[in-house]
Amino acid sequence: MAKNTMTLTDNRNGKSYEYDIVSGTRGPDVVNISTFYKDSGMFTYDPGYTSTASCESKITFIDGENSELRYRGYPIQELAGKHSYLDVCYLLMRGRLPSPEESKGFDLEIRHRSFINEGLVRIFDAFPDGAHPMATLGAAVMALSTFYKEHLNLEDEAEFKEMRRRIVAKMPTIAAMAYRNSIGVPMIYPDVDRYFTENFLYMLRAYPGGKMKNLGNGLKDEIKQVEVDALDAIFTLHADHEQNASTTTVRNVASTEAHPYVAIASGIAALWGSAHGGANEKVMDQLRMIGDVKNVPSYIAKAKDKNDPFRLMGFGHRVYKNRDPRAETLKGLQDKLREELNLDSQLLDVAAAVEEAALKDDYFKDRGLYPNIDFYSGVILTALRIPVEMFTPIFVIGRTVGWITQWSELKQDPAHRIARPRQLYTGK
């Protein structure tokens, strides 16, 4: 069978160059231009890599035109809220969902790996009160590489698996300690009797000694199952998202033969940006700025005014040109939380009014500006009493499994090379 090829012709000299067209199992075909510079003496130019496939991957697939997101072939709608986050971690790392016995064993191992070395706990003492949790989280994960130096030179699959499980298990503990350090309160250690997501909420909320807040009349501020389920689904929805900015950063750092936890720390740094993982913080800032349902029409008008710099946060997406499939799941969770937790806050009312106004307006519909994951996740995390400064660390917890799975895929690809883009030089 003849190969599919593309011929490129240089109209300056009439020379032509032929390149193979390669097809994946889903998505657009790609043109293999790996020899283009050698053949023509030119580079391709693609700011932001919007038309460049940087790698071959079997992990996550996105079809932005048709609002599709799949992990290992599974639609996200079949995973979020229907399988536990740890089962989804198993799927991403192992390529299949676990059996009930495997699920139980994986959960048990993650619980016991959730503790961190006391030397790392003491590192938090060097950070000042009020430091943003993302800053201390990134620094602590970077420091984690000093406690597991053997992970620098992994030789077999068993070592890869242990390294991946270790970072997934420890990230919620490090994130919770980063938050408690930021507000100057004692650390809470993991409770092995609690599931991954419940344990994280416990480490955020508990008092020294493991006690929960006393509400009076003999009642305790116990963590509700609906809260665990909602946050677990958020972790799943954030678990991986193909070759986004932070994942590409992790892969690029991994290509230099850096320690895997150093690569993860670089992903944390990339995620912190307001155009990436910090977007849901900006959504909440904007909802507070709007302040009241009666103000929504004027802000919608500002967003539509091309001469006004105001932009509605939490609407539209770089990849999804229609609806964000993750947002639909979160919308259902938001409604469920509001009902089961008897939520009735002004902020939720403002969010609902903004959503309703935008979904009815042709300006937003014609441009494919539908609510994305950041719009709903910020509102849900607020309903779960998660401080705004912890929104991005929660993104980190969910995304860690995606990062480390992408790291593993790159390291086990015999064709991988150190990342080295070129440039169009326009200086003196």
N, C-alpha and C positions, 0 to 999 in steps of 0.2 A: 504494500500500500504506500503510495507517495506521501511524503510529508507535506503538511500545510506550511507554506512559507510566505514571507512578506519581502518585497523588494523595495529598497530605498534608493533613490537616485539623487545625486548631488548635482543641482542644476548649474553649478559653477563650472564643472568640468565634464559632466555627463557620465561620471563613474557610477555604477550601481552596486549595491551590496544586498545580499540575500540572507534573511534570518528566519530561523524556525519559529513557527507559532505552536505554542504548547498549551494543551487543554487540561484543566483540572477536572475534578468530579462535579463541581458546582462553580458558578460565577463566571466572570469574563475570562476569555483566553488571554494568554500573555505572549509577548514577543521576546524571545531570548536574545538580548542585545549585549551579552557579556563580552563579545569580541568587537563591539562597535568602535571603541577607541583605537584598538589595534588595526582594524580595517580602514578606518576613515581619518584617524587623527583628530576626531571631534568627540566632545562629550554630549550627552543629552542634557536638557535643562528642564527641571521640574520642581519649582519652589514648593515646599511643603509636601513633596512626594505624593501629590494627589493622583498621579497616574502611574505610579511605580510600585510594582510588587517586590518587596525587599527580601522575601524568603518564600520557601515552600512550607506549608503547615497542614497538619491533620487535626488541629484542636478545635478551632472555632470558625464558624462561617456566618457572614452577614450579607444579606441582600437588602440594601437600603431602599431600593425602589419598591419592594414588596413587604417591607416591615418585618423582616425575618432575621432571627438570631438563633443559632443552633450551637450547642456544645456537643462535640463528638457525634453529630448527626441528630441529636435530640432537640426538638423545638423548645425554646425557653419556657413556653406555656405549659409544657409537660413536666417541667422540673421545679420551677419556683412555686413554693407552697404545697407541692405534691411529693417531693422528696426532700429529706433534710439537707442542709448545707454540707454536712460532712459526707453524705452520700454523693453529692455533686462534686466535692473535692476528689473523692475516690474515682469518679467517672473521668474527670479531667486528667488526673495523674495516671490512671491505669487503663483508660480507654473503654471502660464498661462500668455499668452500675454494679454495686456489690450485692452478693447474696445476703440474706438476713444474718447469717453467721459472720460473714466478712464485715458487714456493717457494724455489728456489735463489737467485733475485735478491733476494728479501726477506731471507733468511738472511744473504747477503753484505752487504747494506746495514746490517742491525742490528749485525753484527760491527764495521763501520767507524764506526758512530755510538756505539759503547760507551764511547769515551774521553770524559773530561770536562775542561773548561777547567782549566788549572793554577791559576788564581785560586781556583777552587772547591776544588781539592785542598788548597790552603794554609789554607782556612777551617777544616779539621779540626784544625789546630794550635791553634786557639783553644779547643777542647773538652778537658776534663780526661780523663786516663786513668780508666777505670771508668764513664764516662758510658754510659747505656743506649743501644744502637744505634738504638732507635726515636726517641729524642730528637734525636740528631745526624742521623739520616736525614731526619726531618721538617724540621729546620732547613736542611739542605743542599738539599732539594728546593725549599723556599721561596726560598733564595738563587739557585737555578737560574733563577728568573724574571728576575733581574737580568742574566743573560748572554744571554737571549733575549727582549729587550724587544719585538721585532717581533711576537711571538706574542700581544700584548695586543689587537691589532686585525687579526684575520684576515679576509680578504675573499673568498677563493675556496677551492674544494675542494682544490687542490694544496697550499695553505698548511696547511689542516687536516691533510692526510695527512702532511706533513713533520713537523709539530709532534707528532703522535701517535707516529710512528715514533721520533722523537728521545727522548721520555720513556720509552718501552718499552725502548729500547736502553741507556739510561744508568742505569736504576734498579738493576740488579744490581751495577754498578760502585760506585754510591753506597752501596748496602747493605753490600757487602763492605768498603769503606773505613771505613764507620761502625763495623763490627765490629773491624777491625784497630786503629782508633784507640782503641776501648774497652779493648783489652788492651795498648796501647802498643808495637805492633810496626810495622815499615815497611809502607807501602802496596805492593800488587801491582797493576800495570797490566794491562788486558785483553790477551789473546792472540788476535789475529784468526784464527789457525789453529784455534781451538776453537769449537765450537757454543755457543750461548747458555747452556745449563744447565751444560755441562761447564766453560765459562769461569767461571761463578760459583763452582763448587766449587774451581776452580784458584785464583781470587783469594782464597778463604778459606784454603786450605791451603798454598799455595806459600811457599817461603823467598825472600828477596831474590835477584834474579838469575833467578827463575823456576824454581829447583830444587825438586824434591819431596823429602820426607823419605827419608833413607837407612835402609832396614830391615836392612841387613847382607847378607852373602853376595851382593853385587852387585845386590840388589833395591831398587827404589824404590817409594814409596807412590803408585803410579799410580792415577788415577781410573778406576774400573771402569765398564763400560757399564751394568751393572745398577743402579749408583748414579745414573748420569745418567738412565736411563729412569724410575726411581722418582721422582726429584725433578721431572723433566719432567712426569710425570703429576700430581704434587701441584700444580705451577703451573697446569696445565690445569683441575684440579678447583676451584681458587680463582679462576679468571679472571673470573667474574662471577656474581652471585647476585641478580639483580633489584634491587628498591629497598630494600636493607638499610640499616642505620644509616649506614655510611660512604659508600655510594653516594648516599644521600639528602643527606648533608652536602655531597658534591661538587656535586651538582645545585643545592642551595640557594646555595652560594657562587658557582657559575657564573652563577646568575640575577642576581647583582649586577654582572655585567660584570667580575669580577676576572680576573686573569691565569690561564690554564689550569693552570699549575704551582702557583699558589697554591691553586687549588681541589683539586689532587691532594694538596698538603701538608695541607689541612684533612681530607681523607679519611684520611691517615695518622694524624692526631691522633685521629680518631674510632675508627679500627681498633684503637688501642693498648689500649682498655679491656678488662678481663678478661671482660666479658660478650659481647665481640665477637671480635676477632682474637687477643686474649691468652688465650683459653680453653684452647688446647692446652698452654700453659705451666702452667696450673692443673691440667690432667690429670696432667702429669708430676710436679708437686709432690705430688699426692695419691697417685700410685703409689709414690713414694718414702716417703711417710708410712705407707702400708700395709706396705711393707718386705719382706714375706715371704708366700708363698702360704698358709701356715698361718693368717695373719691375715685372709684374705679373708672367710671366713664372718662374722666379727664385724663387719666394716665393711659387709657387705651387710645385716646385721641393723640396724645403726645407720641406714642409708639408708632402711629401711622403717619405722623408729620415728618416728611423727609428732611425738613430743615431743623428738626429738633434732634439733638444727640441722644435723647432717651431711647433705650431699647428694652423691651420686655424680657426679663431674665427667665430661663426655664422653658423657652419655646424655640422649636427648631433644633436641628442637629446636623453636624458635619457630614454624617454618613446616611442617616435616615431621611429620605426625601418625602416621606409620608409620615405615618405615625410611628413612634418609638414603641416596639413591642413590649419593652420592659415597663413603660409607663402605664400600659393598660392593666398589668398585674398590680402595680402600686396603687392605681386608682381604686381597685377593689379592696385592697388592704386598708387604704385610708378610710373608706366608707365603713368597713368592718370595725376599725378601731374607734371611730367616732361613736358608733352605736354601742359597742361592748364596754367601752371605758367611759361612756357618758360625757364625751368631750363636747364642749360648747364654747370655744374660745373665739375671740374677735379675729385672731389671726387666721383661723380655719375658715371663718366666714369671708374674709377678704380673699383668701386663696380660691375659694369656691366661686366667688363673684368674678374674679379675673379669668378663671378657667371658662366659665359660662359665657362671658362676654367675648372672649377670643374665639371660642369654638363656633359662635354664631356669626362672626364677622367675616365677610368675604375677603377682606384684606389679608387676614391670616390664613384662611383656607386656600386661597389662590397661590400663596407662597409656600404652602406646606409647613406653616409654622404651628405645629401642634405641641401640646405639653410634652416635655421629654422627662427622662428619669429624674433629673435634678429638681424639677418643679415639685414632683410628688414626694421624693425622698426627704427633702428638707422639711416638708410639712409633717410627714410621718415621724421622722426622728424627733421633731419638736413635740409631737403627741406622746412619744415615748420618754419624754423628759431628758433627752440627750442634749447636752450643752452644744451650742453652735460650733464652738472650737473643736468639738469631737466629730463633726460631720465627716471631714476628710480622713481622719484616722480610721473611722468605720469603713470608708471606702477602701483604705489600705488593707484592713483585715480581710474583707471580701476578695480583693484583687490579688492577694499574696499567692493563692494557689494558682491563679492564671500566670502570674509572673514566673513562678518557679517551674511550672510546667513548660512554659515557653523557653525558659533557660535550658531545661533538660533536652527539649527537642533540638535546640540549636547545637548543644554540645555533642549530641549523639548523631548529628548530621555530618557524614564524612566530607560533604562538599562545602561546609561553612568556612568562611574566611573572615579576617578582621574587617570590621566596617570601616570604609574609607571613601566617603563621597568626594566628588571633585567640585569645582566651582567655575563660575563665569567671572573672570577677573576684570574689573573696570577701573582699577586705581591707576596711579601714576607709574 
